[in-house]
Amino acid sequence: MKSSMPNPRPAVIVTGSSGLLGRPVCRSLAAVGYEVFGFDRVGLPEPPKEDEHVHDIECDVTDSVSVRTAIEKVRLASGGKLASVVHMAAYYDFSGDDSGLYQKVTINGTDRLLNALDGFELEQFLFTSTMLVHAPCEIGSHLTEADPLKAKWSYPQSKIETERLIRDGHPNVRSVFLRIAGIYTDYGRQPTIVQQVKRIYEGDFEGHFFPGDTEAGQAAVHLDDAVDAIIRTVERRKSIAPKTAILIGEPDPPSYQSMQKSIGEELHGHEWTTYYVPPGVAKVGATIADFVQGGDAFIKPFMVDMADDHYALDISRARELLGWEPKHNLAGTLPTIAGLLKSDPDDWYRKNGLK
């Protein structure tokens, strides 16, 4: 930040700026004309330095002093005017454990940030939520933003509570909630997709069994499309009504069975056979596997109860308000994911955080 004078470019804060989604969001916002202030904790990788309009600021949302210090730096550089705050910093733990960090980071951290923003001319507060705040729908149906909220584990529950905090605790903030599907890349990255590919690649015996309806599927969204949705939301901030929720994802997900078949054919040249296993048996197996692996098994007993969950999305609101729809689809990207694994397994495993 070279000057304390207001910058002619509209200013945006991006929290969680070093993350999978945060980095490209920072770059893309700068590319379309914003001055971007990326907030993340000390020690985490910073967004690339090649753009002079992206400024990295250390900020720990669990620490009031850290938040106020970071916000004050932005106040001096922006003149107290913000086009948007893209708030992505949150706690996530795929174990399903009810960690106190959901309250400390996701819920209280958001409240702390909003309180520190008091006095700013803030045009938009964009909170990245999840489609999992909704109860699943029937196969053949599509979820809408008006459908019931029902979290099945701690992560989506923390998002529900944070949406409520923003909506009811800070009613004067022009908020928007992007309920985003699981984000994947050409290398995978989305945990359940990665683990499904890994099991089939390794010929894992457990990969032949599934404790739910194999015709069920879960909507996903390519990283590039998720970034595009966020940029469009910021750009259209003045036309989106406060407290609006928008589902972001591919409307028709491939079924578990079709993914098994596609991955098996890409990796081994033949269809991967999948058998139904009763949930009770699957829970016992998951418990034993997790114990044997010292708690490091990916499939946890609580996941068995969600095997039937189907998430297909009605993205009419995203089309109407953002002019957005996905340019990628998971079914069409699976051959790329499998191909990159086959061409360089070590690199694929490393990029997906696997041993």
C-alpha positions in Angstrom: 0.0 0.0 0.0 1.9 3.0 -1.3 -0.5 5.8 -0.2 -3.0 6.6 2.5 -5.1 8.5 -0.1 -8.2 6.8 -1.4 -7.5 4.7 -4.5 -9.6 5.4 -7.6 -10.1 1.7 -8.0 -13.0 0.3 -5.9 -11.6 -1.5 -2.9 -12.5 -5.1 -1.9 -11.4 -7.2 1.1 -11.0 -11.0 0.5 -10.7 -13.1 3.6 -9.2 -16.5 3.3 -7.1 -15.1 0.5 -4.5 -17.8 0.5 -7.0 -20.6 0.0 -7.9 -22.7 -3.1 -10.7 -20.2 -3.9 -9.2 -17.1 -2.3 -6.1 -16.9 -4.6 -7.9 -16.8 -7.9 -10.6 -14.6 -6.6 -8.0 -12.0 -5.6 -6.3 -12.2 -9.0 -9.6 -12.0 -10.9 -10.9 -9.1 -8.9 -7.7 -7.2 -9.6 -7.9 -8.0 -13.3 -11.4 -6.5 -13.6 -10.5 -3.2 -11.9 -10.5 -3.6 -8.1 -8.0 -2.8 -5.4 -7.8 -6.0 -3.5 -6.8 -6.5 0.2 -6.3 -10.1 1.0 -6.7 -11.2 4.6 -5.2 -14.4 5.9 -3.3 -15.7 8.9 0.5 -15.4 9.4 2.4 -18.3 7.9 -0.1 -19.3 5.3 1.0 -19.0 1.6 0.2 -15.5 0.3 -1.5 -14.8 -3.0 1.0 -14.3 -5.9 2.9 -11.0 -5.9 2.8 -10.4 -9.6 -0.2 -8.0 -9.3 0.4 -4.6 -7.8 -3.3 -4.3 -7.0 -3.4 -7.3 -4.6 -2.2 -6.4 -1.1 -1.6 -9.1 1.5 -2.5 -8.2 5.1 -2.0 -10.5 8.0 -5.3 -11.1 9.8 -6.5 -13.8 12.2 -10.3 -13.6 12.5 -10.2 -15.2 15.9 -8.2 -12.2 17.3 -9.9 -8.9 17.8 -6.7 -6.9 17.8 -5.5 -8.6 14.6 -8.9 -7.9 12.9 -9.0 -4.2 13.9 -5.4 -3.7 12.9 -6.0 -5.2 9.4 -9.2 -3.2 9.0 -7.5 0.0 9.9 -4.9 -0.5 7.2 -7.6 -0.9 4.7 -9.4 2.2 6.0 -6.4 4.3 5.5 -5.8 2.9 2.0 -9.4 3.0 0.8 -10.7 6.2 2.5 -13.3 4.0 4.4 -15.1 2.9 1.2 -15.5 -0.7 0.2 -17.3 -2.1 -2.8 -17.4 -5.5 -1.2 -16.1 -7.8 1.4 -15.8 -11.4 0.1 -15.7 -13.4 3.3 -14.4 -16.9 2.9 -12.3 -17.4 6.0 -13.9 -20.3 7.9 -13.1 -23.6 9.7 -13.5 -26.9 7.9 -12.9 -30.4 9.2 -14.0 -33.4 7.2 -13.9 -35.7 10.3 -17.4 -34.6 11.3 -16.3 -33.8 14.9 -18.1 -30.9 16.6 -15.1 -28.7 17.0 -15.2 -25.5 19.0 -13.3 -23.9 16.1 -16.5 -23.7 14.1 -17.8 -21.2 16.7 -14.5 -19.5 17.2 -13.5 -19.1 13.6 -16.6 -19.2 11.4 -19.3 -17.7 13.6 -17.5 -15.4 16.0 -14.8 -14.5 13.4 -17.5 -13.2 11.1 -19.1 -11.2 13.9 -15.7 -9.8 14.8 -15.1 -8.8 11.2 -18.5 -7.1 10.8 -18.1 -5.2 14.0 -14.7 -3.9 12.9 -16.2 -2.7 9.6 -18.5 -0.4 11.4 -18.1 3.1 10.0 -17.2 2.0 6.5 -19.2 2.8 3.4 -19.8 -0.9 2.6 -21.7 -1.7 -0.5 -21.8 -5.5 -0.1 -20.9 -8.3 2.3 -20.6 -11.5 0.4 -20.5 -14.7 2.5 -19.5 -17.9 0.9 -21.8 -20.5 2.4 -22.5 -24.1 1.2 -25.3 -25.9 -0.5 -25.1 -28.4 2.4 -27.1 -26.0 4.6 -30.1 -27.4 2.8 -31.7 -30.8 3.4 -31.1 -33.1 0.4 -33.8 -33.5 -2.2 -35.3 -36.5 -3.9 -33.7 -38.0 -7.0 -35.2 -36.2 -10.0 -35.8 -33.0 -8.0 -33.8 -29.8 -7.7 -33.1 -27.7 -4.6 -34.0 -24.0 -4.5 -32.9 -21.3 -2.1 -36.4 -21.5 -0.5 -36.0 -25.1 0.5 -35.6 -26.1 4.1 -32.3 -25.7 5.9 -31.1 -28.8 7.7 -27.5 -29.4 8.5 -26.4 -33.0 9.0 -23.0 -32.2 10.5 -21.0 -29.4 12.1 -19.6 -27.7 9.0 -22.9 -26.8 7.3 -24.5 -26.1 10.7 -21.8 -23.5 11.3 -22.7 -21.9 7.9 -26.4 -21.8 8.9 -25.6 -20.1 12.1 -23.3 -17.6 10.4 -25.9 -16.8 7.8 -28.3 -16.1 10.6 -25.8 -14.0 12.5 -25.2 -11.8 9.4 -28.9 -11.6 8.5 -30.3 -10.9 12.0 -27.3 -9.6 14.0 -26.2 -7.1 11.3 -29.5 -6.3 9.5 -28.2 -3.1 8.0 -25.4 -4.8 6.1 -26.2 -5.4 2.4 -25.4 -9.1 2.6 -25.5 -11.9 0.0 -25.0 -15.6 0.6 -23.5 -17.8 -2.1 -24.4 -21.4 -1.2 -21.6 -23.1 -3.2 -21.4 -26.8 -4.2 -18.2 -28.8 -3.6 -15.3 -27.2 -5.6 -13.2 -29.3 -7.8 -10.3 -28.7 -10.2 -8.8 -30.5 -13.2 -6.7 -32.3 -10.5 -9.6 -33.2 -8.3 -9.1 -31.3 -5.0 -12.7 -31.9 -3.8 -12.2 -34.5 -1.0 -15.0 -37.0 -1.8 -14.2 -36.9 -5.5 -10.5 -37.4 -4.9 -11.0 -40.3 -2.5 -13.4 -42.0 -5.0 -10.7 -41.7 -7.7 -8.0 -42.8 -5.3 -9.8 -45.9 -4.2 -10.4 -47.1 -7.8 -6.9 -46.2 -8.9 -5.4 -48.3 -6.0 -7.9 -51.1 -6.6 -9.2 -50.7 -3.0 -11.5 -53.5 -2.0 -13.7 -51.1 -0.1 -14.2 -49.1 -3.3 -16.5 -51.8 -4.6 -19.1 -51.2 -1.9 -21.6 -48.4 -1.3 -24.2 -48.1 1.6 -26.7 -46.0 -0.3 -28.6 -45.4 -3.5 -26.0 -45.5 -6.3 -28.3 -43.3 -8.4 -27.8 -40.4 -5.9 -25.3 -37.7 -6.6 -24.0 -34.4 -5.2 -23.7 -31.2 -7.2 -20.2 -29.9 -7.7 -18.7 -26.8 -9.3 -15.4 -26.3 -11.1 -13.0 -23.8 -9.4 -13.1 -21.5 -12.5 -16.9 -21.4 -12.4 -17.0 -20.6 -8.6 -14.6 -17.7 -9.1 -16.7 -16.4 -12.0 -19.8 -16.5 -9.8 -18.1 -14.5 -7.0 -16.8 -11.9 -9.5 -20.2 -11.5 -11.0 -21.8 -11.1 -7.5 -19.3 -8.3 -6.7 -19.9 -6.6 -10.0 -23.7 -6.7 -9.6 -23.7 -5.7 -6.0 -26.0 -2.7 -6.5 -28.7 -4.8 -8.1 -28.8 -7.7 -5.7 -31.3 -7.2 -2.8 -29.9 -7.5 0.7 -30.0 -10.9 2.4 -30.2 -12.8 -0.9 -29.1 -16.4 -1.0 -27.9 -17.9 -4.3 -27.1 -21.5 -5.1 -24.0 -22.0 -7.1 -23.2 -25.4 -8.7 -23.8 -27.7 -11.6 -27.5 -28.4 -11.7 -27.5 -32.1 -12.6 -24.7 -34.1 -10.8 -23.5 -37.5 -12.1 -24.7 -40.3 -10.0 -22.3 -42.3 -7.7 -22.7 -45.3 -10.0 -22.0 -43.3 -13.2 -18.9 -41.9 -11.6 -17.6 -45.3 -10.5 -18.1 -46.5 -14.1 -16.4 -43.6 -15.7 -13.4 -43.5 -13.3 -12.9 -47.3 -13.6 -13.0 -47.2 -17.4 -10.5 -44.2 -17.5 -8.1 -45.8 -15.0 -8.3 -49.5 -15.8 -10.1 -49.8 -19.1 -13.1 -51.5 -17.7 -16.2 -50.8 -15.7 -15.7 -50.7 -11.9 -18.3 -53.0 -10.2 -20.1 -51.5 -7.3 -22.2 -53.5 -4.8 -24.7 -52.3 -2.2 -23.8 -52.9 1.5 -26.3 -52.4 4.3 -25.6 -49.2 6.3 -25.2 -51.1 9.6 -22.5 -53.2 8.1 -20.9 -50.2 6.5 -20.8 -48.3 9.8 -19.0 -51.2 11.6 -16.5 -51.4 8.7 -15.9 -47.7 8.8 -15.4 -47.7 12.6 -12.9 -50.6 12.4 -11.0 -49.1 9.5 -10.7 -45.7 11.3 -9.4 -47.5 14.4 -6.9 -49.5 12.4 -5.7 -46.4 10.7 -5.3 -44.4 13.9 -8.3 -42.1 13.1 -6.9 -41.2 9.6 -9.4 -43.2 7.6 -11.3 -40.9 5.2 -14.7 -42.6 5.5 -16.1 -41.9 9.0 -19.2 -43.7 10.5 -21.3 -40.5 10.3 -20.9 -40.4 6.5 -22.7 -43.6 6.1 -26.0 -41.9 7.1 -25.5 -39.5 4.2 -24.8 -42.0 1.5 -28.4 -41.6 0.1 -28.3 -37.8 0.1 -28.9 -36.2 -3.3 -28.1 -32.6 -4.1 -29.2 -31.3 -7.5 -29.6 -27.6 -7.8 -32.1 -25.2 -9.4 -29.8 -22.4 -10.5 -32.5 -20.2 -11.9 -31.7 -17.4 -9.4 -28.0 -17.5 -10.3 -28.9 -17.2 -14.0 -31.3 -14.3 -13.3 -29.3 -12.3 -10.8 -25.8 -13.0 -12.0 -26.1 -14.1 -15.6 -24.2 -17.1 -14.4 -24.2 -20.8 -15.3 -21.3 -23.3 -15.2 -19.1 -23.7 -18.2 -17.7 -27.0 -16.9 -19.3 -30.2 -15.7 -17.9 -32.9 -13.5 -18.8 -35.8 -15.7 -16.8 -34.2 -18.6 -13.9 -33.4 -16.3 -13.4 -36.9 -14.8 -11.3 -38.1 -17.8 -9.0 -35.2 -17.2 -8.7 -35.9 -13.5 -8.0 -39.5 -14.2 -5.6 -38.7 -17.0 -3.5 -36.4 -14.8 -3.3 -39.1 -12.2 -2.1 -41.7 -14.7 0.4 -39.4 -16.3 2.1 -38.4 -13.0 0.7 -40.1 -9.9 3.2 -38.5 -7.5 2.2 -35.0 -8.6 -1.5 -35.9 -8.4 -1.2 -37.2 -4.9 0.9 -34.2 -3.8 -1.6 -31.7 -5.2 -4.5 -33.5 -3.5 -2.7 -33.6 -0.1 -2.4 -37.4 -0.2 0.4 -39.7 0.9 
